[in-house]
Amino acid sequence: MAGRALVLDANILIRAVLGQRVRRMLESHADSISFFIPETAYAEAEEHLAALVIKRGDDPAIALRSLRSMAALGTIVSLDLYVDHEAEARKRLAARDPEDWPILAAALALSCPIWTEDTDFFGCGVATWTSASIDSFLTQ
């Protein structure tokens, strides 16, 4: 894959909606880095976001609009793009959380790192960045 790119996990999208720091990072680097969002990650973020926002006493409709605007900074990728990497991704995540396979499969298909807060991806054979360390990647 040409250029710099990252696969975003659902928890990064949720952080971008609920907080300031991740949102600012996505907004300020969207022109120089390709952000890819597996459709399953977007669906997971959408599903969990409403419940989190209601718990905080906020309006889920506003949060979902914000989620759509964050996703618009990247590209939502469909299963067709990464399904050929499902078996390998499940194998690499078997001891952790094999249900996270779409994130890893997308990273394998796109040959790029993952931005996540989920430590299940550590040691999966693909570079994995957390929000605490992502500045190093973004400012390279």
NUNU-42754 format. One record per residue (C-alpha): residue number from 1; residue in three letters; chain; x, y negated, z negated. Coordinates in nm, 4 decimals, padded with zeros to 6 digits. Each point is the difference from the previous one (the first is absolute). Example, Ala and Ser with C-alpha at 12.3 -4.5 7.8 and 13.67 -1.06 7.14 Angstrom:
NUNU-42754
<r><pos>1</pos><code>ALA</code><unit>A</unit><u>01.2300</u><v>00.4500</v><w>-00.7800</w></r>
<r><pos>2</pos><code>SER</code><unit>A</unit><u>00.1370</u><v>-00.3440</v><w>00.0660</w></r>
This chain:
NUNU-42754
<r><pos>1</pos><code>MET</code><unit>A</unit><u>00.0000</u><v>00.0000</v><w>00.0000</w></r>
<r><pos>2</pos><code>ALA</code><unit>A</unit><u>00.1369</u><v>-00.3378</v><w>00.0993</w></r>
<r><pos>3</pos><code>GLY</code><unit>A</unit><u>00.0065</u><v>-00.2797</v><w>-00.2556</w></r>
<r><pos>4</pos><code>ARG</code><unit>A</unit><u>-00.0542</u><v>00.0239</v><w>-00.3712</w></r>
<r><pos>5</pos><code>ALA</code><unit>A</unit><u>-00.3078</u><v>00.1729</v><w>-00.1318</w></r>
<r><pos>6</pos><code>LEU</code><unit>A</unit><u>-00.1591</u><v>00.1378</v><w>-00.3159</w></r>
<r><pos>7</pos><code>VAL</code><unit>A</unit><u>-00.2880</u><v>00.2361</v><w>-00.0690</w></r>
<r><pos>8</pos><code>LEU</code><unit>A</unit><u>-00.2214</u><v>-00.1446</v><w>-00.2751</w></r>
<r><pos>9</pos><code>ASP</code><unit>A</unit><u>-00.1629</u><v>00.2198</v><w>-00.2618</w></r>
<r><pos>10</pos><code>ALA</code><unit>A</unit><u>-00.3492</u><v>-00.0777</v><w>-00.1325</w></r>
<r><pos>11</pos><code>ASN</code><unit>A</unit><u>00.1398</u><v>-00.1280</v><w>-00.3296</w></r>
<r><pos>12</pos><code>ILE</code><unit>A</unit><u>00.1921</u><v>-00.2737</v><w>00.1833</w></r>
<r><pos>13</pos><code>LEU</code><unit>A</unit><u>-00.3185</u><v>-00.1201</v><w>00.1687</w></r>
<r><pos>14</pos><code>ILE</code><unit>A</unit><u>-00.1782</u><v>-00.0053</v><w>-00.3358</w></r>
<r><pos>15</pos><code>ARG</code><unit>A</unit><u>00.2862</u><v>-00.1965</v><w>-00.1565</w></r>
<r><pos>16</pos><code>ALA</code><unit>A</unit><u>-00.0161</u><v>-00.2475</v><w>00.2887</w></r>
<r><pos>17</pos><code>VAL</code><unit>A</unit><u>-00.3670</u><v>-00.0630</v><w>-00.0715</w></r>
<r><pos>18</pos><code>LEU</code><unit>A</unit><u>00.0169</u><v>-00.0098</v><w>-00.3801</w></r>
<r><pos>19</pos><code>GLY</code><unit>A</unit><u>00.3280</u><v>-00.1860</v><w>-00.0405</w></r>
<r><pos>20</pos><code>GLN</code><unit>A</unit><u>00.2075</u><v>-00.2773</v><w>00.1501</w></r>
<r><pos>21</pos><code>ARG</code><unit>A</unit><u>00.3525</u><v>00.1361</v><w>00.0449</w></r>
<r><pos>22</pos><code>VAL</code><unit>A</unit><u>-00.0712</u><v>00.2865</v><w>00.2421</w></r>
<r><pos>23</pos><code>ARG</code><unit>A</unit><u>-00.2451</u><v>-00.2149</v><w>00.1972</w></r>
<r><pos>24</pos><code>ARG</code><unit>A</unit><u>00.2645</u><v>-00.2712</v><w>00.0418</w></r>
<r><pos>25</pos><code>MET</code><unit>A</unit><u>00.2579</u><v>00.2571</v><w>00.1084</w></r>
<r><pos>26</pos><code>LEU</code><unit>A</unit><u>-00.2301</u><v>00.1481</v><w>00.2632</w></r>
<r><pos>27</pos><code>GLU</code><unit>A</unit><u>-00.1010</u><v>-00.3420</v><w>00.1286</w></r>
<r><pos>28</pos><code>SER</code><unit>A</unit><u>00.3526</u><v>-00.1358</v><w>00.0167</w></r>
<r><pos>29</pos><code>HIS</code><unit>A</unit><u>00.1462</u><v>00.3038</v><w>00.1816</w></r>
<r><pos>30</pos><code>ALA</code><unit>A</unit><u>-00.2854</u><v>00.0993</v><w>00.2320</w></r>
<r><pos>31</pos><code>ASP</code><unit>A</unit><u>00.1674</u><v>-00.1731</v><w>00.2944</w></r>
<r><pos>32</pos><code>SER</code><unit>A</unit><u>00.3330</u><v>00.1769</v><w>-00.0447</w></r>
<r><pos>33</pos><code>ILE</code><unit>A</unit><u>-00.0987</u><v>00.3442</v><w>-00.1289</w></r>
<r><pos>34</pos><code>SER</code><unit>A</unit><u>-00.2625</u><v>00.2380</v><w>00.1365</w></r>
<r><pos>35</pos><code>PHE</code><unit>A</unit><u>-00.2262</u><v>00.1254</v><w>-00.2777</w></r>
<r><pos>36</pos><code>PHE</code><unit>A</unit><u>-00.1772</u><v>00.3266</v><w>00.0793</w></r>
<r><pos>37</pos><code>ILE</code><unit>A</unit><u>-00.2994</u><v>00.1166</v><w>-00.1994</w></r>
<r><pos>38</pos><code>PRO</code><unit>A</unit><u>-00.1261</u><v>00.3558</v><w>00.0457</w></r>
<r><pos>39</pos><code>GLU</code><unit>A</unit><u>-00.3792</u><v>-00.0097</v><w>00.0304</w></r>
<r><pos>40</pos><code>THR</code><unit>A</unit><u>-00.0256</u><v>00.2299</v><w>-00.3024</w></r>
<r><pos>41</pos><code>ALA</code><unit>A</unit><u>00.2000</u><v>-00.2488</v><w>-00.2100</w></r>
<r><pos>42</pos><code>TYR</code><unit>A</unit><u>-00.2315</u><v>-00.2816</v><w>00.1036</w></r>
<r><pos>43</pos><code>ALA</code><unit>A</unit><u>-00.3059</u><v>00.2115</v><w>-00.0851</w></r>
<r><pos>44</pos><code>GLU</code><unit>A</unit><u>00.1512</u><v>00.0927</v><w>-00.3375</w></r>
<r><pos>45</pos><code>ALA</code><unit>A</unit><u>00.0741</u><v>-00.3647</v><w>-00.0800</w></r>
<r><pos>46</pos><code>GLU</code><unit>A</unit><u>-00.3525</u><v>-00.0994</v><w>00.0988</w></r>
<r><pos>47</pos><code>GLU</code><unit>A</unit><u>-00.1490</u><v>00.2759</v><w>-00.2159</w></r>
<r><pos>48</pos><code>HIS</code><unit>A</unit><u>00.2000</u><v>-00.0795</v><w>-00.3139</w></r>
<r><pos>49</pos><code>LEU</code><unit>A</unit><u>00.0016</u><v>-00.3777</v><w>00.0368</w></r>
<r><pos>50</pos><code>ALA</code><unit>A</unit><u>-00.3735</u><v>-00.0463</v><w>-00.0510</w></r>
<r><pos>51</pos><code>ALA</code><unit>A</unit><u>00.0065</u><v>00.1894</v><w>-00.3313</w></r>
<r><pos>52</pos><code>LEU</code><unit>A</unit><u>00.3071</u><v>-00.1870</v><w>-00.1232</w></r>
<r><pos>53</pos><code>VAL</code><unit>A</unit><u>-00.1477</u><v>-00.3377</v><w>00.0876</w></r>
<r><pos>54</pos><code>ILE</code><unit>A</unit><u>-00.3351</u><v>00.0767</v><w>-00.1634</w></r>
<r><pos>55</pos><code>LYS</code><unit>A</unit><u>00.1864</u><v>00.1042</v><w>-00.3170</w></r>
<r><pos>56</pos><code>ARG</code><unit>A</unit><u>00.1721</u><v>-00.3408</v><w>00.0010</w></r>
<r><pos>57</pos><code>GLY</code><unit>A</unit><u>-00.3359</u><v>-00.1741</v><w>00.0384</w></r>
<r><pos>58</pos><code>ASP</code><unit>A</unit><u>00.0823</u><v>-00.1271</v><w>00.3486</w></r>
<r><pos>59</pos><code>ASP</code><unit>A</unit><u>-00.1924</u><v>00.0179</v><w>00.3268</w></r>
<r><pos>60</pos><code>PRO</code><unit>A</unit><u>00.0804</u><v>00.3147</v><w>00.2029</w></r>
<r><pos>61</pos><code>ALA</code><unit>A</unit><u>-00.1151</u><v>-00.1657</v><w>00.3250</w></r>
<r><pos>62</pos><code>ILE</code><unit>A</unit><u>00.2679</u><v>-00.2676</v><w>-00.0373</w></r>
<r><pos>63</pos><code>ALA</code><unit>A</unit><u>00.2619</u><v>00.2648</v><w>-00.0797</w></r>
<r><pos>64</pos><code>LEU</code><unit>A</unit><u>-00.0953</u><v>00.2042</v><w>00.3062</w></r>
<r><pos>65</pos><code>ARG</code><unit>A</unit><u>00.0295</u><v>-00.3095</v><w>00.2212</w></r>
<r><pos>66</pos><code>SER</code><unit>A</unit><u>00.3439</u><v>-00.0591</v><w>-00.1473</w></r>
<r><pos>67</pos><code>LEU</code><unit>A</unit><u>00.0909</u><v>00.3645</v><w>00.0670</w></r>
<r><pos>68</pos><code>ARG</code><unit>A</unit><u>-00.1003</u><v>-00.0409</v><w>00.3650</w></r>
<r><pos>69</pos><code>SER</code><unit>A</unit><u>00.2152</u><v>-00.3127</v><w>00.0280</w></r>
<r><pos>70</pos><code>MET</code><unit>A</unit><u>00.2984</u><v>00.1830</v><w>-00.1538</w></r>
<r><pos>71</pos><code>ALA</code><unit>A</unit><u>-00.0498</u><v>00.2931</v><w>00.2388</w></r>
<r><pos>72</pos><code>ALA</code><unit>A</unit><u>-00.0119</u><v>-00.2458</v><w>00.2907</w></r>
<r><pos>73</pos><code>LEU</code><unit>A</unit><u>00.3631</u><v>-00.0871</v><w>-00.0756</w></r>
<r><pos>74</pos><code>GLY</code><unit>A</unit><u>00.0885</u><v>00.3523</v><w>00.1078</w></r>
<r><pos>75</pos><code>THR</code><unit>A</unit><u>-00.1243</u><v>00.2739</v><w>00.2269</w></r>
<r><pos>76</pos><code>ILE</code><unit>A</unit><u>-00.2393</u><v>00.2672</v><w>-00.1146</w></r>
<r><pos>77</pos><code>VAL</code><unit>A</unit><u>00.1171</u><v>00.3256</v><w>00.1555</w></r>
<r><pos>78</pos><code>SER</code><unit>A</unit><u>-00.2317</u><v>00.2898</v><w>00.0682</w></r>
<r><pos>79</pos><code>LEU</code><unit>A</unit><u>00.0506</u><v>00.3643</v><w>-00.0822</w></r>
<r><pos>80</pos><code>ASP</code><unit>A</unit><u>00.0821</u><v>00.0688</v><w>00.3671</w></r>
<r><pos>81</pos><code>LEU</code><unit>A</unit><u>00.3303</u><v>-00.1821</v><w>-00.0434</w></r>
<r><pos>82</pos><code>TYR</code><unit>A</unit><u>00.1304</u><v>00.2106</v><w>-00.2878</w></r>
<r><pos>83</pos><code>VAL</code><unit>A</unit><u>-00.1985</u><v>00.3265</v><w>-00.0126</w></r>
<r><pos>84</pos><code>ASP</code><unit>A</unit><u>00.2875</u><v>00.1906</v><w>00.1650</w></r>
<r><pos>85</pos><code>HIS</code><unit>A</unit><u>00.2056</u><v>-00.0700</v><w>-00.3138</w></r>
<r><pos>86</pos><code>GLU</code><unit>A</unit><u>-00.2640</u><v>00.1250</v><w>-00.2466</w></r>
<r><pos>87</pos><code>ALA</code><unit>A</unit><u>00.1567</u><v>00.3419</v><w>-00.0671</w></r>
<r><pos>88</pos><code>GLU</code><unit>A</unit><u>00.3456</u><v>-00.1469</v><w>-00.0622</w></r>
<r><pos>89</pos><code>ALA</code><unit>A</unit><u>-00.1382</u><v>-00.2764</v><w>-00.2225</w></r>
<r><pos>90</pos><code>ARG</code><unit>A</unit><u>-00.2083</u><v>00.2457</v><w>-00.2044</w></r>
<r><pos>91</pos><code>LYS</code><unit>A</unit><u>00.3053</u><v>00.2251</v><w>-00.0400</w></r>
<r><pos>92</pos><code>ARG</code><unit>A</unit><u>00.2152</u><v>-00.2896</v><w>-00.1245</w></r>
<r><pos>93</pos><code>LEU</code><unit>A</unit><u>-00.2683</u><v>-00.1124</v><w>-00.2470</w></r>
<r><pos>94</pos><code>ALA</code><unit>A</unit><u>-00.1151</u><v>00.3480</v><w>-00.1097</w></r>
<r><pos>95</pos><code>ALA</code><unit>A</unit><u>00.1480</u><v>-00.0239</v><w>-00.3499</w></r>
<r><pos>96</pos><code>ARG</code><unit>A</unit><u>-00.1395</u><v>-00.3500</v><w>-00.0494</w></r>
<r><pos>97</pos><code>ASP</code><unit>A</unit><u>-00.3219</u><v>-00.1127</v><w>00.1673</w></r>
<r><pos>98</pos><code>PRO</code><unit>A</unit><u>-00.0613</u><v>00.1627</v><w>00.3384</w></r>
<r><pos>99</pos><code>GLU</code><unit>A</unit><u>-00.3108</u><v>-00.2168</v><w>00.0469</w></r>
<r><pos>100</pos><code>ASP</code><unit>A</unit><u>00.2346</u><v>-00.2941</v><w>00.0628</w></r>
<r><pos>101</pos><code>TRP</code><unit>A</unit><u>00.1140</u><v>00.1688</v><w>00.3208</w></r>
<r><pos>102</pos><code>PRO</code><unit>A</unit><u>-00.1432</u><v>-00.2675</v><w>00.2390</w></r>
<r><pos>103</pos><code>ILE</code><unit>A</unit><u>00.2358</u><v>-00.2662</v><w>-00.1381</w></r>
<r><pos>104</pos><code>LEU</code><unit>A</unit><u>00.3061</u><v>00.2202</v><w>00.0405</w></r>
<r><pos>105</pos><code>ALA</code><unit>A</unit><u>-00.1158</u><v>00.1352</v><w>00.3371</w></r>
<r><pos>106</pos><code>ALA</code><unit>A</unit><u>-00.0441</u><v>-00.3553</v><w>00.1301</w></r>
<r><pos>107</pos><code>ALA</code><unit>A</unit><u>00.3498</u><v>-00.0904</v><w>-00.1222</w></r>
<r><pos>108</pos><code>LEU</code><unit>A</unit><u>00.1407</u><v>00.3071</v><w>00.1732</w></r>
<r><pos>109</pos><code>ALA</code><unit>A</unit><u>-00.1885</u><v>-00.0765</v><w>00.3234</w></r>
<r><pos>110</pos><code>LEU</code><unit>A</unit><u>00.1081</u><v>-00.3644</v><w>-00.0015</w></r>
<r><pos>111</pos><code>SER</code><unit>A</unit><u>00.3526</u><v>00.0655</v><w>-00.1313</w></r>
<r><pos>112</pos><code>CYS</code><unit>A</unit><u>-00.0305</u><v>-00.2630</v><w>-00.2691</w></r>
<r><pos>113</pos><code>PRO</code><unit>A</unit><u>00.0006</u><v>-00.0329</v><w>-00.3800</w></r>
<r><pos>114</pos><code>ILE</code><unit>A</unit><u>-00.2958</u><v>-00.0040</v><w>-00.2378</w></r>
<r><pos>115</pos><code>TRP</code><unit>A</unit><u>-00.1024</u><v>-00.2838</v><w>-00.2337</w></r>
<r><pos>116</pos><code>THR</code><unit>A</unit><u>-00.1824</u><v>00.1509</v><w>-00.2963</w></r>
<r><pos>117</pos><code>GLU</code><unit>A</unit><u>-00.0277</u><v>00.0031</v><w>-00.3768</w></r>
<r><pos>118</pos><code>ASP</code><unit>A</unit><u>-00.0492</u><v>00.3785</v><w>00.0038</w></r>
<r><pos>119</pos><code>THR</code><unit>A</unit><u>00.3102</u><v>00.1827</v><w>-00.1223</w></r>
<r><pos>120</pos><code>ASP</code><unit>A</unit><u>-00.1246</u><v>00.3210</v><w>00.1670</w></r>
<r><pos>121</pos><code>PHE</code><unit>A</unit><u>00.1726</u><v>-00.1216</v><w>00.3168</w></r>
<r><pos>122</pos><code>PHE</code><unit>A</unit><u>00.3428</u><v>-00.0246</v><w>-00.1610</w></r>
<r><pos>123</pos><code>GLY</code><unit>A</unit><u>00.2258</u><v>00.2725</v><w>00.1358</w></r>
<r><pos>124</pos><code>CYS</code><unit>A</unit><u>-00.2249</u><v>00.0797</v><w>00.2991</w></r>
<r><pos>125</pos><code>GLY</code><unit>A</unit><u>00.2743</u><v>-00.0709</v><w>00.2529</w></r>
<r><pos>126</pos><code>VAL</code><unit>A</unit><u>-00.1320</u><v>-00.3413</v><w>00.1042</w></r>
<r><pos>127</pos><code>ALA</code><unit>A</unit><u>00.1197</u><v>-00.3295</v><w>-00.1456</w></r>
<r><pos>128</pos><code>THR</code><unit>A</unit><u>-00.2528</u><v>-00.1159</v><w>-00.2585</w></r>
<r><pos>129</pos><code>TRP</code><unit>A</unit><u>-00.0264</u><v>-00.3531</v><w>-00.1334</w></r>
<r><pos>130</pos><code>THR</code><unit>A</unit><u>-00.1967</u><v>-00.1292</v><w>-00.2977</w></r>
<r><pos>131</pos><code>SER</code><unit>A</unit><u>-00.1173</u><v>-00.3557</v><w>-00.0472</w></r>
<r><pos>132</pos><code>ALA</code><unit>A</unit><u>00.2810</u><v>-00.0479</v><w>-00.2518</w></r>
<r><pos>133</pos><code>SER</code><unit>A</unit><u>00.2653</u><v>00.0864</v><w>00.2602</w></r>
<r><pos>134</pos><code>ILE</code><unit>A</unit><u>-00.1643</u><v>-00.0983</v><w>00.3309</w></r>
<r><pos>135</pos><code>ASP</code><unit>A</unit><u>00.1698</u><v>-00.3407</v><w>00.0119</w></r>
<r><pos>136</pos><code>SER</code><unit>A</unit><u>00.3242</u><v>00.1773</v><w>00.0991</w></r>
<r><pos>137</pos><code>PHE</code><unit>A</unit><u>-00.1713</u><v>00.1464</v><w>00.3064</w></r>
<r><pos>138</pos><code>LEU</code><unit>A</unit><u>-00.1993</u><v>-00.3096</v><w>00.0919</w></r>
<r><pos>139</pos><code>THR</code><unit>A</unit><u>00.2974</u><v>-00.2340</v><w>-00.0081</w></r>
<r><pos>140</pos><code>GLN</code><unit>A</unit><u>00.2470</u><v>00.2202</v><w>00.1914</w></r>
